[in-house]
Amino acid sequence: MKKITTKAVYDFTKCTGCHTCTYVCPFYVVTNPTERPLEKEQTPPCRNECLSFNDVEGFVALIGQGKFQDAWKLIKSTNPFPAITGRVCYAHCEKSCNRAKFDEPVAINALERFLGDLGHEKGWKLAPPQEKKRGKIAIIGSGPAGLSCAYYLALGGYKPVVYEEKDAGGGMLRIGIPEYRLPKAVLDQEIEALKEMGIEFKFGLRMGKDFAFQDIQRNYDVIFVATGSPKSSPLNVPGEDLPQIGPGLAFLQEVNSGKRPSIGRRIAVVGGGNTAIDSARAALRLGAEVSLIYRRSREEMPANPDEIAAAEQEGVKIRFLETPVGFAPGKDGIVMKTIRMQLGNPDASGRRRPIPIAGSEFELAFDRVFLGIGENPDISALPQEIPKADGKVKVDGQMFTTVPKVYSGGDVVTGPAFVSKAIGMGKRAAQTIGQYFDQTPSQTQNPVKVILLQDMNVDYFDPCKRTDIPHKAWSEAKRDFSEVIGGIDMVRAVFEASRCLHCAVPPVYDESRCLGCGNCEQRCPHKAISMVRRDDPFIVAVDMKTVDKVKVDEICRKARFNPEQIICYCTETRAEEIAAAILKGAKNPAEIGAMTGATSGCSVECIQPLLRILEAAGIDPGKAQGTQWYGRTTTVWDVSREVAEKPQYKKFHFQDDQELMNRVVAKEGGKAK
């Protein structure tokens, strides 16, 4: 029996979501939340680093609970294309994952892809908007920024019209990313889903050729410009106009349209970005021997490090610190005049500047050369009044161009960047456009504290290896354009999601059930919990009149306890009360504590008798769900006669000790027999 006079009080502004309290609470009063999404005082680094503003921890938590459709709904509210980003995103979230500093990062990309693919497989649909809104909106360009903007506008009740110069949607997703990374069937599914939402697509219409920007201005209330960066940068060296030399992006577009051009055996790709890497890997799949020429070192390469490593594994030879200075016709191809480079001080890009080494020129022979040194926006068809800087459209933080009703985002604003960043800019533009139509002021998000690993207490987490992601053997991968990396199944998804530390997520606390043990206050590493006196003190006890006394005595005797022996001295709870709680349905130390007040997790001493009495009642409490349940220790009553009579144990008087313990209990008022 215990009189409860105190309770824990949480200051959630100090809580980092380290979950220490959920592990040390012996009564399950503090638990991890199961409902998502959550409003948080802090944010985990995965969410903070996501360029498309995904609620990463939220959908991962729901996967871990097996709530796949709920997880899909949540991710679709923050990322329109998880099946795409789960394949091609650079995964800034994984790089920032606190688990990466503990053992290995959570495989967030694989979980994202899992949800996207599962949603298509199950045919899940988002509920249509309750209100249909007026407002004619044109989106020029169907790359990730344009598609994202259209998606969120459609969710908001609008019906935007998307203009695209190609015959199919996707922009750089379609023409720039090879099939082995992003199957066109996946992209087509996403485009079809947008059409089902009521989004209209007008294909084969190029701004400046098939329509003028001014025509769109006259016919629509709002315009979102998302024309990307489709222009390949030239090298500006002699011989660059030879027919064997061409843009890597044009080569990728040809390959991604399903064609398999004859390119020769010896191929050079110049550049260190994604276009260069994709061009090199595509050329390998056409049977070529590929050399990638890059003027800086590996550390300065802007391409995804995983893609660089994959290219090398497949057989691309990367020649660092070299660059072409001219081309000339050769006997059976072209001659690349090349010079070696050295690195100087960082330039405007933050990377070390490549400097030619005088007198280091040499020649290389190739059949074809593809240039992948960068892409630029084509803003020639945009009117003069739209602000521009460095060949790109200039916008504010709300994607507004300063020209009335004209917004812009994606690569036409940033230059070639991440798919996730373009998606995030499209989302932001859709929010701003909605506020424009609703005539509501733009909302500024308050900065939140990012919880890093040093803010967490990982004492209660065990190292756990990241799940294996299916992957084709490198020798097989380069033989065709089929997808290299596979997806994970439900079992692997739940396992991987369970590795999440759920950083920054505050616990769920039911103060009405708090028994005031103080474990949480003592163990909280950030002093976010304090104990205060209750206004409504109450008694926790088992009414012994409501249980079978004979059965109570039977359990106590089987556990080798006198029924009146005190088990928990902090609360003066006796063995008979513990047995009574078990007869009333308690199946583990936490449930016993909730019925009797006995502290079930503050020390090794208290927990041992509870486990003994449970065992005597024929109950296996199972694995502890966070509370400090210790394995049962051996006592004097557990020593068998065979062991006690061994010569080496003669100095131990086990029988005498048992009798002594019984006499002590009897002297204290018990009924030892």
C-alpha positions as CSV (number, residue, x, y, z in Angstrom):
1,M,0.0,0.0,0.0
2,K,1.2,3.5,-0.8
3,K,-0.1,7.0,-0.3
4,I,0.6,8.9,-3.5
5,T,1.3,12.5,-2.6
6,T,3.6,13.6,-5.5
7,K,3.6,13.6,-9.3
8,A,6.0,14.4,-12.2
9,V,5.6,17.6,-14.1
10,Y,7.2,18.0,-17.6
11,D,8.7,21.1,-19.1
12,F,8.5,20.1,-22.8
13,T,10.6,23.1,-23.9
14,K,13.6,21.3,-22.3
15,C,12.6,17.8,-23.5
16,T,14.8,16.5,-26.3
17,G,12.8,13.4,-26.9
18,C,15.6,11.1,-25.6
19,H,13.1,8.7,-24.2
20,T,15.0,8.1,-21.0
21,C,11.8,8.6,-18.9
22,T,9.9,6.0,-21.0
23,Y,12.6,3.4,-20.2
24,V,12.8,4.1,-16.4
25,C,9.2,4.6,-15.6
26,P,8.2,1.4,-13.8
27,F,4.5,1.9,-14.3
28,Y,4.2,2.7,-18.0
29,V,2.9,6.2,-17.1
30,V,5.3,7.7,-19.7
31,T,5.2,6.1,-23.1
32,N,6.3,6.8,-26.7
33,P,3.6,8.4,-28.8
34,T,1.8,6.4,-31.4
35,E,-0.2,9.1,-33.1
36,R,1.3,11.2,-35.9
37,P,1.8,14.0,-36.9
38,L,2.9,15.8,-33.8
39,E,3.6,19.4,-33.1
40,K,7.0,19.6,-31.5
41,E,9.1,22.2,-29.7
42,Q,12.2,20.7,-31.4
43,T,12.9,18.9,-34.6
44,P,15.0,15.9,-35.5
45,P,18.0,16.6,-37.9
46,C,16.5,14.4,-40.6
47,R,13.5,16.6,-41.0
48,N,15.5,19.7,-40.6
49,E,17.8,18.7,-43.5
50,C,15.1,17.5,-45.9
51,L,14.9,19.9,-48.8
52,S,11.3,18.9,-49.5
53,F,10.3,19.4,-45.8
54,N,9.3,15.8,-45.2
55,D,8.0,14.7,-41.8
56,V,10.6,12.0,-41.8
57,E,10.3,10.8,-38.2
58,G,6.6,10.8,-38.5
59,F,6.2,8.4,-41.4
60,V,9.1,6.2,-40.2
61,A,7.4,5.9,-36.8
62,L,4.1,4.8,-38.5
63,I,6.0,2.2,-40.6
64,G,7.5,0.8,-37.4
65,Q,4.0,0.4,-36.0
66,G,2.9,-1.4,-39.1
67,K,0.5,1.4,-40.0
68,F,1.5,1.5,-43.6
69,Q,-1.5,3.3,-45.1
70,D,-1.3,6.0,-42.4
71,A,2.4,6.3,-43.1
72,W,1.7,6.7,-46.8
73,K,-0.9,9.4,-46.2
74,L,1.5,11.3,-44.0
75,I,4.4,11.1,-46.5
76,K,2.1,12.1,-49.4
77,S,1.1,15.2,-47.4
78,T,4.7,16.3,-47.2
79,N,6.2,14.7,-50.4
80,P,4.2,14.2,-53.5
81,F,6.5,11.6,-55.1
82,P,8.0,9.2,-52.5
83,A,8.4,6.4,-55.2
84,I,10.7,8.9,-57.1
85,T,12.6,10.5,-54.3
86,G,13.1,7.1,-52.6
87,R,15.1,6.3,-55.7
88,V,17.0,9.4,-56.7
89,C,17.2,11.7,-53.7
90,Y,20.6,12.4,-52.3
91,A,19.2,11.6,-48.8
92,H,20.4,14.6,-46.8
93,C,18.2,13.2,-44.1
94,E,20.3,10.0,-43.8
95,K,23.5,11.9,-43.8
96,S,22.2,14.0,-40.8
97,C,20.6,11.1,-39.0
98,N,21.7,10.9,-35.4
99,R,21.8,7.2,-35.7
100,A,24.7,7.6,-38.2
101,K,26.8,8.8,-35.3
102,F,25.7,5.9,-33.1
103,D,26.1,3.0,-35.5
104,E,24.5,3.4,-39.0
105,P,21.9,5.8,-40.3
106,V,18.3,4.7,-40.8
107,A,17.6,3.7,-44.4
108,I,15.2,6.5,-44.9
109,N,15.4,6.4,-48.7
110,A,14.5,2.7,-48.7
111,L,11.5,3.4,-46.4
112,E,10.4,6.3,-48.6
113,R,10.5,4.1,-51.7
114,F,8.7,1.3,-49.9
115,L,5.8,3.6,-49.1
116,G,5.7,5.0,-52.6
117,D,5.7,1.6,-54.3
118,L,3.2,0.2,-51.8
119,G,0.8,3.0,-52.4
120,H,0.8,2.3,-56.2
121,E,0.5,-1.4,-55.6
122,K,-2.5,-1.0,-53.3
123,G,-4.1,1.7,-55.3
124,W,-4.3,4.1,-52.4
125,K,-5.8,7.5,-53.1
126,L,-5.8,10.7,-51.1
127,A,-9.2,12.1,-50.2
128,P,-10.3,14.8,-52.7
129,P,-10.3,18.4,-51.4
130,Q,-13.6,19.3,-49.7
131,E,-13.7,22.7,-51.4
132,K,-13.3,23.4,-55.1
133,K,-11.6,26.7,-55.5
134,R,-11.5,29.2,-58.3
135,G,-8.4,30.6,-59.9
136,K,-6.8,30.0,-63.2
137,I,-3.2,28.8,-62.7
138,A,-0.6,28.0,-65.3
139,I,2.5,26.1,-64.6
140,I,5.2,26.3,-67.2
141,G,7.4,23.2,-67.0
142,S,6.7,19.7,-65.7
143,G,9.9,18.9,-63.8
144,P,9.8,18.2,-60.1
145,A,9.2,21.8,-59.1
146,G,6.3,22.2,-61.6
147,L,4.8,18.9,-60.7
148,S,5.1,19.5,-57.0
149,C,3.4,22.9,-57.3
150,A,0.6,21.4,-59.3
151,Y,0.1,18.6,-56.8
152,Y,-0.2,20.9,-53.8
153,L,-2.5,23.3,-55.6
154,A,-4.7,20.3,-56.6
155,L,-4.8,19.2,-52.9
156,G,-5.9,22.7,-52.1
157,G,-8.9,22.5,-54.4
158,Y,-7.4,24.2,-57.5
159,K,-7.1,22.9,-61.1
160,P,-3.8,24.1,-62.5
161,V,-2.8,23.6,-66.1
162,V,0.8,22.4,-66.8
163,Y,2.6,23.3,-70.0
164,E,5.4,21.1,-71.2
165,E,7.4,21.3,-74.4
166,K,8.1,17.5,-74.4
167,D,5.6,14.8,-75.2
168,A,5.5,13.5,-71.7
169,G,5.8,15.0,-68.2
170,G,8.7,14.8,-65.8
171,G,11.3,17.3,-67.1
172,M,14.7,16.3,-66.0
173,L,13.3,13.3,-64.2
174,R,12.4,11.9,-67.6
175,I,15.2,13.1,-69.9
176,G,18.1,13.3,-67.4
177,I,17.8,10.2,-65.1
178,P,18.5,6.8,-66.7
179,E,16.2,3.9,-66.4
180,Y,18.5,2.0,-64.1
181,R,18.0,4.7,-61.4
182,L,14.4,5.7,-62.1
183,P,12.2,3.4,-64.3
184,K,9.9,5.4,-66.6
185,A,7.0,3.2,-65.4
186,V,7.4,4.7,-61.9
187,L,7.4,8.2,-63.3
188,D,4.4,7.5,-65.5
189,Q,2.5,6.2,-62.5
190,E,3.1,9.5,-60.7
191,I,2.0,11.6,-63.7
192,E,-1.2,9.5,-64.1
193,A,-1.9,10.1,-60.4
194,L,-1.7,13.8,-61.0
195,K,-4.1,13.6,-63.9
196,E,-6.5,11.7,-61.7
197,M,-6.4,14.6,-59.3
198,G,-7.7,16.9,-62.0
199,I,-4.5,18.5,-63.1
200,E,-4.5,19.2,-66.9
201,F,-1.3,18.7,-69.0
202,K,-0.7,20.4,-72.3
203,F,2.3,18.6,-73.9
204,G,4.3,19.5,-77.0
205,L,4.1,23.3,-76.3
206,R,7.2,25.3,-76.0
207,M,7.3,28.8,-74.6
208,G,8.7,31.3,-77.1
209,K,7.8,29.0,-80.0
210,D,4.2,27.6,-79.6
211,F,3.0,30.3,-77.2
212,A,4.3,33.6,-75.7
213,F,4.6,34.3,-72.1
214,Q,2.4,37.3,-72.5
215,D,-0.4,35.0,-73.8
216,I,-0.3,33.1,-70.5
217,Q,-0.3,36.3,-68.6
218,R,-3.5,37.4,-70.3
219,N,-5.3,34.1,-69.9
220,Y,-4.4,33.1,-66.3
221,D,-4.6,34.6,-62.9
222,V,-1.3,33.2,-61.7
223,I,1.8,31.7,-63.4
224,F,4.5,29.5,-61.9
225,V,7.6,29.3,-64.1
226,A,9.5,26.0,-63.6
227,T,11.4,25.5,-66.9
228,G,14.5,24.0,-65.3
229,S,18.0,24.1,-66.6
230,P,18.0,22.4,-70.1
231,K,20.9,24.2,-71.7
232,S,24.2,22.3,-71.7
233,S,27.3,24.4,-70.9
234,P,30.1,24.5,-73.6
235,L,33.8,23.8,-72.9
236,N,34.8,26.7,-75.2
237,V,37.9,25.0,-76.5
238,P,39.0,24.5,-80.1
239,G,37.5,21.5,-82.0
240,E,34.5,21.3,-79.7
241,D,32.1,21.5,-82.7
242,L,33.4,18.2,-84.1
243,P,30.5,15.8,-84.8
244,Q,31.8,13.2,-82.4
245,I,31.5,15.6,-79.5
246,G,28.1,16.4,-78.0
247,P,26.2,17.3,-74.8
248,G,25.9,14.5,-72.3
249,L,22.3,15.6,-71.6
250,A,21.4,15.1,-75.2
251,F,22.9,11.7,-75.1
252,L,20.9,10.8,-72.0
253,Q,17.7,12.1,-73.5
254,E,18.2,9.8,-76.5
255,V,18.9,6.8,-74.3
256,N,16.1,7.6,-71.9
257,S,13.6,7.8,-74.8
258,G,14.3,4.1,-75.4
259,K,16.9,4.4,-78.2
260,R,20.2,2.5,-78.1
261,P,22.6,4.5,-80.3
262,S,25.8,3.1,-81.6
263,I,28.5,5.2,-79.9
264,G,31.7,3.3,-80.5
265,R,34.0,1.5,-78.1
266,R,36.2,4.3,-76.6
267,I,34.1,6.9,-74.8
268,A,35.1,9.9,-72.8
269,V,32.8,11.9,-70.6
270,V,34.0,15.3,-69.4
271,G,32.6,16.6,-66.0
272,G,32.1,15.6,-62.4
273,G,28.3,16.2,-61.9
274,N,25.3,13.9,-62.1
275,T,24.9,14.4,-65.9
276,A,28.5,13.2,-66.4
277,I,28.2,10.2,-64.1
278,D,24.8,9.2,-65.6
279,S,26.3,9.6,-69.1
280,A,29.3,7.4,-68.2
281,R,27.2,4.7,-66.7
282,A,24.7,4.8,-69.6
283,A,27.6,4.5,-72.1
284,L,28.9,1.4,-70.2
285,R,25.5,-0.2,-70.7
286,L,25.9,0.3,-74.5
287,G,29.1,-1.8,-74.4
288,A,31.7,1.0,-74.3
289,E,34.9,1.4,-72.4
290,V,34.4,4.7,-70.5
291,S,36.8,7.3,-69.1
292,L,35.5,10.2,-67.1
293,I,37.7,13.3,-67.2
294,Y,37.4,15.6,-64.3
295,R,39.5,18.7,-63.6
296,R,39.4,18.5,-59.8
297,S,39.9,15.8,-57.2
298,R,37.3,13.3,-55.9
299,E,36.5,15.5,-52.9
300,E,35.4,18.4,-55.2
301,M,33.1,16.3,-57.4
302,P,29.5,17.6,-57.2
303,A,27.9,14.3,-58.1
304,N,26.3,12.0,-55.5
305,P,29.2,10.1,-53.8
306,D,27.1,6.9,-54.0
307,E,26.7,7.4,-57.8
308,I,30.5,8.1,-58.2
309,A,31.3,4.9,-56.3
310,A,28.7,2.9,-58.4
311,A,30.3,4.2,-61.6
312,E,33.7,3.0,-60.5
313,Q,32.3,-0.4,-59.4
314,E,30.7,-0.9,-62.8
315,G,34.0,-0.1,-64.6
316,V,34.1,3.6,-65.3
317,K,37.7,4.8,-65.1
318,I,37.8,8.3,-63.5
319,R,40.8,10.4,-64.5
320,F,41.1,13.2,-61.8
321,L,43.0,16.5,-62.2
322,E,42.8,16.5,-66.0
323,T,40.8,18.6,-68.5
324,P,40.5,18.9,-72.3
325,V,42.1,22.0,-73.9
326,G,41.2,21.1,-77.5
327,F,40.0,18.4,-79.9
328,A,41.2,17.3,-83.4
329,P,40.2,14.6,-85.9
330,G,42.2,11.4,-85.5
331,K,42.8,8.3,-87.6
332,D,39.9,6.4,-86.2
333,G,38.1,8.9,-84.0
334,I,39.1,12.1,-82.3
335,V,42.2,13.2,-80.4
336,M,41.5,14.9,-77.0
337,K,44.3,17.3,-76.2
338,T,44.5,17.2,-72.4
339,I,46.4,19.0,-69.7
340,R,47.0,18.0,-66.0
341,M,45.8,20.3,-63.2
342,Q,46.6,21.1,-59.7
343,L,44.4,22.6,-57.0
344,G,44.7,26.1,-55.7
345,N,42.7,28.2,-53.2
346,P,38.9,27.8,-53.1
347,D,36.9,29.8,-55.7
348,A,33.4,31.2,-55.6
349,S,31.9,27.7,-55.5
350,G,33.8,26.9,-52.3
351,R,35.8,24.2,-54.0
352,R,39.6,24.5,-54.7
353,R,40.3,26.1,-58.0
354,P,41.8,23.9,-60.7
355,I,45.1,25.4,-62.2
356,P,46.7,24.0,-65.3
357,I,50.2,22.7,-64.9
358,A,52.4,24.2,-67.6
359,G,54.0,21.8,-69.9
360,S,51.9,18.8,-68.8
361,E,49.9,18.5,-72.0
362,F,49.2,15.0,-73.5
363,E,46.8,13.4,-75.9
364,L,44.1,10.7,-75.6
365,A,42.1,9.0,-78.4
366,F,38.4,8.3,-78.3
367,D,35.5,7.5,-80.6
368,R,33.0,9.8,-78.9
369,V,33.1,12.5,-76.2
370,F,30.1,13.6,-74.1
371,L,30.3,16.9,-72.2
372,G,28.6,17.0,-68.8
373,I,30.2,20.1,-67.3
374,G,26.9,21.7,-66.3
375,E,23.5,23.0,-67.4
376,N,21.9,26.4,-67.4
377,P,18.4,27.8,-67.5
378,D,16.9,29.0,-70.8
379,I,15.3,32.3,-69.9
380,S,15.2,33.8,-73.4
381,A,11.4,33.5,-73.7
382,L,10.7,35.3,-70.4
383,P,9.9,39.0,-70.6
384,Q,12.4,41.6,-69.5
385,E,10.5,42.7,-66.4
386,I,11.0,39.4,-64.7
387,P,14.0,39.9,-62.4
388,K,17.0,37.8,-63.2
389,A,20.5,37.3,-61.8
390,D,23.4,35.2,-63.2
391,G,21.2,33.8,-66.0
392,K,18.6,32.6,-63.5
393,V,15.2,33.9,-62.4
394,K,15.3,35.8,-59.2
395,V,12.7,35.2,-56.5
396,D,12.1,35.9,-52.8
397,G,11.6,33.4,-50.0
398,Q,8.0,32.9,-51.1
399,M,9.0,32.1,-54.7
400,F,7.6,35.5,-55.9
401,T,9.4,37.3,-58.8
402,T,8.1,40.8,-57.9
403,V,6.1,40.8,-61.1
404,P,2.4,40.6,-60.1
405,K,1.0,37.1,-60.1
406,V,4.3,35.5,-61.4
407,Y,6.1,33.0,-59.3
408,S,9.1,30.7,-60.1
409,G,11.1,27.8,-58.6
410,G,13.3,24.8,-59.3
411,D,16.4,24.8,-61.4
412,V,15.4,27.9,-63.4
413,V,16.0,29.7,-60.0
414,T,18.8,27.7,-58.5
415,G,20.6,26.2,-61.5
416,P,21.0,22.4,-61.5
417,A,20.2,21.2,-58.0
418,F,18.6,18.4,-56.0
419,V,15.2,16.9,-57.0
420,S,14.1,17.3,-53.3
421,K,15.0,21.0,-53.4
422,A,12.9,21.5,-56.5
423,I,10.0,19.7,-54.9
424,G,10.3,21.9,-51.8
425,M,10.3,25.0,-53.9
426,G,7.2,23.9,-55.8
427,K,5.5,23.2,-52.5
428,R,6.4,26.6,-51.1
429,A,5.1,28.3,-54.3
430,A,1.8,26.4,-54.0
431,Q,1.4,27.6,-50.4
432,T,2.1,31.2,-51.4
433,I,-0.3,31.0,-54.4
434,G,-3.0,29.7,-52.1
435,Q,-2.4,32.6,-49.7
436,Y,-2.6,35.0,-52.7
437,F,-6.1,33.7,-53.7
438,D,-7.3,33.5,-50.1
439,Q,-5.9,37.0,-49.4
440,T,-4.2,35.7,-46.3
441,P,-0.7,36.9,-45.2
442,S,2.2,34.6,-45.7
443,Q,3.1,32.7,-42.6
444,T,6.7,32.8,-41.3
445,Q,7.8,29.6,-39.7
446,N,9.4,30.1,-36.3
447,P,12.8,28.5,-36.0
448,V,13.0,25.3,-33.9
449,K,15.8,23.7,-32.1
450,V,17.4,20.8,-33.9
451,I,18.1,17.9,-31.6
452,L,21.5,16.3,-32.2
453,L,23.0,13.1,-30.8
454,Q,24.8,15.0,-28.0
455,D,21.3,16.1,-26.8
456,M,20.1,12.5,-26.6
457,N,20.7,9.8,-24.0
458,V,21.5,6.7,-25.9
459,D,22.2,4.5,-22.9
460,Y,19.0,2.6,-23.5
461,F,19.6,1.9,-27.2
462,D,21.6,-1.0,-28.5
463,P,23.7,-0.9,-31.7
464,C,21.8,-2.4,-34.6
465,K,23.0,-3.1,-38.1
466,R,21.1,-1.3,-40.9
467,T,19.0,-3.7,-43.0
468,D,20.5,-4.9,-46.3
469,I,19.1,-3.2,-49.4
470,P,18.7,-5.5,-52.4
471,H,21.3,-4.6,-55.1
472,K,22.3,-6.3,-58.4
473,A,25.9,-7.5,-58.6
474,W,28.1,-4.9,-60.3
475,S,29.1,-7.3,-63.0
476,E,25.4,-7.8,-63.9
477,A,24.3,-4.2,-63.3
478,K,26.1,-2.7,-66.3
479,R,24.7,-5.3,-68.8
480,D,21.4,-3.6,-69.2
481,F,19.3,-0.6,-68.1
482,S,17.1,-2.4,-65.6
483,E,17.0,-1.0,-62.0
484,V,20.1,-1.6,-60.0
485,I,18.8,-1.1,-56.5
486,G,15.8,-3.0,-55.3
487,G,13.1,-2.3,-52.8
488,I,12.5,-3.8,-49.3
489,D,9.5,-5.8,-48.2
490,M,7.2,-5.1,-45.2
491,V,9.3,-7.2,-42.7
492,R,12.5,-5.3,-43.6
493,A,10.6,-2.0,-43.6
494,V,9.2,-2.5,-40.0
495,F,12.6,-3.6,-38.8
496,E,14.4,-0.7,-40.3
497,A,11.9,1.8,-39.0
498,S,12.3,0.3,-35.5
499,R,15.9,1.5,-35.6
500,C,14.8,5.1,-35.5
501,L,15.7,7.0,-32.3
502,H,12.7,9.3,-32.7
503,C,14.8,12.3,-31.8
504,A,12.9,15.4,-30.6
505,V,9.6,13.5,-30.1
506,P,8.2,14.3,-26.6
507,P,6.7,11.4,-24.6
508,V,3.0,10.9,-23.8
509,Y,2.6,11.4,-20.1
510,D,-0.6,10.5,-18.1
511,E,-0.1,12.4,-14.9
512,S,-3.3,11.0,-13.4
513,R,-1.5,7.6,-13.2
514,C,1.8,8.8,-11.9
515,L,2.7,7.1,-8.6
516,G,5.4,9.6,-7.8
517,C,8.4,7.2,-7.7
518,G,10.7,10.0,-9.0
519,N,12.7,7.7,-11.4
520,C,12.0,10.0,-14.4
521,E,13.1,13.1,-12.5
522,Q,16.3,11.5,-11.3
523,R,17.3,10.1,-14.7
524,C,16.2,12.9,-17.0
525,P,19.5,14.3,-18.5
526,H,18.1,17.7,-19.3
527,K,16.2,18.5,-16.0
528,A,12.9,18.7,-17.9
529,I,11.0,16.8,-15.2
530,S,10.3,17.9,-11.6
531,M,8.3,16.3,-8.8
532,V,5.6,18.4,-7.2
533,R,3.0,17.7,-4.5
534,R,-0.4,16.5,-5.6
535,D,-3.5,18.5,-4.9
536,D,-5.4,15.1,-4.9
537,P,-3.3,12.6,-3.0
538,F,-4.7,9.0,-3.1
539,I,-4.0,5.5,-1.8
540,V,-2.8,2.7,-4.1
541,A,-3.5,-0.7,-2.5
542,V,-5.2,-4.1,-3.1
543,D,-8.3,-4.8,-1.0
544,M,-7.3,-8.1,0.6
545,K,-11.0,-8.9,1.3
546,T,-11.6,-9.3,-2.4
547,V,-9.1,-12.1,-3.0
548,D,-8.8,-15.8,-2.0
549,K,-6.5,-15.8,1.0
550,V,-5.7,-19.5,0.6
551,K,-4.5,-18.9,-2.9
552,V,-2.5,-15.8,-1.8
553,D,-0.7,-17.9,0.9
554,E,-0.1,-20.7,-1.6
555,I,1.7,-18.3,-4.0
556,C,3.8,-16.7,-1.3
557,R,4.9,-20.1,0.2
558,K,5.8,-21.3,-3.3
559,A,7.9,-18.2,-3.8
560,R,9.5,-18.9,-0.4
561,F,8.1,-15.7,1.2
562,N,6.1,-15.3,4.3
563,P,2.8,-13.6,3.2
564,E,3.4,-10.8,5.7
565,Q,7.0,-10.3,4.8
566,I,7.7,-6.7,3.5
567,I,8.8,-6.8,-0.1
568,C,9.1,-3.1,-0.9
569,Y,10.3,-1.1,2.1
570,C,9.7,2.2,0.4
571,T,6.0,1.5,0.3
572,E,5.7,-1.2,3.0
573,T,4.1,-3.5,0.5
574,R,3.9,-7.1,1.7
575,A,4.2,-10.3,-0.2
576,E,0.5,-11.1,0.2
577,E,-0.4,-7.8,-1.5
578,I,1.9,-8.7,-4.4
579,A,0.2,-12.1,-4.7
580,A,-3.2,-10.6,-4.5
581,A,-2.4,-8.2,-7.3
582,I,-1.4,-11.1,-9.4
583,L,-4.6,-12.9,-8.6
584,K,-6.4,-9.7,-9.8
585,G,-4.7,-9.9,-13.1
586,A,-1.3,-8.2,-12.8
587,K,1.1,-10.0,-15.2
588,N,4.4,-8.1,-14.8
589,P,6.1,-5.8,-12.3
590,A,4.7,-2.6,-13.8
591,E,1.1,-3.9,-13.4
592,I,1.9,-5.0,-9.9
593,G,3.2,-1.6,-9.0
594,A,0.2,0.1,-10.5
595,M,-2.1,-1.9,-8.2
596,T,-0.1,-1.9,-5.0
597,G,2.3,1.1,-5.2
598,A,5.3,-1.2,-4.9
599,T,8.3,0.3,-6.8
600,S,9.0,-2.1,-9.6
601,G,12.1,-0.6,-11.2
602,C,14.1,1.6,-8.9
603,S,16.6,-1.0,-7.7
604,V,17.7,-4.6,-8.1
605,E,16.5,-5.3,-4.6
606,C,12.8,-4.5,-5.1
607,I,12.4,-6.2,-8.5
608,Q,13.7,-9.6,-7.4
609,P,10.9,-10.6,-5.0
610,L,8.3,-9.4,-7.6
611,L,9.8,-11.6,-10.2
612,R,9.9,-14.6,-7.8
613,I,6.3,-14.2,-6.8
614,L,5.2,-13.9,-10.5
615,E,7.2,-17.1,-11.2
616,A,5.5,-18.9,-8.3
617,A,2.1,-17.9,-9.8
618,G,3.1,-19.5,-13.1
619,I,3.5,-16.2,-14.9
620,D,6.4,-15.3,-17.2
621,P,6.5,-11.5,-17.3
622,G,8.4,-11.6,-20.7
623,K,10.9,-9.1,-21.9
624,A,10.7,-5.7,-20.2
625,Q,9.1,-3.0,-22.3
626,G,11.5,-0.3,-21.2
627,T,11.3,-0.5,-17.4
628,Q,14.3,-1.8,-15.5
629,W,13.4,-5.5,-15.0
630,Y,16.4,-7.5,-14.0
631,G,16.9,-11.2,-14.3
632,R,16.0,-13.1,-11.2
633,T,19.0,-13.6,-8.9
634,T,19.7,-16.7,-6.9
635,T,18.8,-16.7,-3.2
636,V,19.5,-19.1,-0.4
637,W,16.3,-21.0,-1.1
638,D,17.4,-21.8,-4.7
639,V,20.4,-23.8,-3.6
640,S,19.7,-27.5,-4.0
641,R,20.6,-30.1,-1.3
642,E,23.0,-31.6,-3.8
643,V,24.9,-28.4,-4.2
644,A,24.7,-27.5,-0.5
645,E,26.4,-30.8,0.5
646,K,29.4,-30.4,-1.8
647,P,32.6,-30.4,0.2
648,Q,33.8,-27.0,-1.2
649,Y,30.6,-25.4,0.1
650,K,31.0,-26.7,3.7
651,K,31.7,-23.2,5.1
652,F,28.3,-22.0,3.7
653,H,25.4,-22.9,6.0
654,F,22.6,-22.7,3.6
655,Q,20.0,-24.5,5.8
656,D,21.0,-22.4,8.8
657,D,20.5,-19.3,6.7
658,Q,17.0,-20.3,5.6
659,E,16.0,-21.0,9.2
660,L,17.6,-17.7,10.3
661,M,15.6,-15.7,7.7
662,N,12.4,-17.4,8.8
663,R,13.1,-16.6,12.5
664,V,13.7,-12.9,11.5
665,V,10.4,-12.7,9.8
666,A,8.6,-14.4,12.7
667,K,10.2,-12.0,15.2
668,E,9.0,-9.0,13.1
669,G,5.4,-10.3,13.4
670,G,5.2,-12.6,10.5
671,K,4.0,-16.2,10.5
672,A,7.0,-18.2,9.4
673,K,6.5,-21.9,9.6
